[in-house]
């Protein structure tokens, strides 16, 4: 059986937390920030868990299955 390659885009975008959850960056943080409120931009700083429906696909890309 050959080795499974890690998705090179996925390894840059996702990490596994200490409890085993998949963590991602918040979207919408890269541009047009002058139009967004400070409160909204503060919320973008926090990492988000990957939605449950996407977890199997991301795990497969990271070679965790």
C-alpha positions, 0 to 999 in steps of 0.5 A: 500500500503506498503512502498517502500524501498530505494535501499541501494546501491543507497542511498550511491552513489547518492544525489539530488542537490538543484535544484533537479538534481541527482548527482553521483561520477565520475567513474575511480577514484579508482585505477591505478591513477599513469597512469592517467594525473593530468588534468584527475584526477582533472576532476574526482573530480567534481560531474557529473549529472546522464544521463537522460536515467538513471534518472527514474531508479535511482529515483525509487531506491531512492524512489523519485517517 
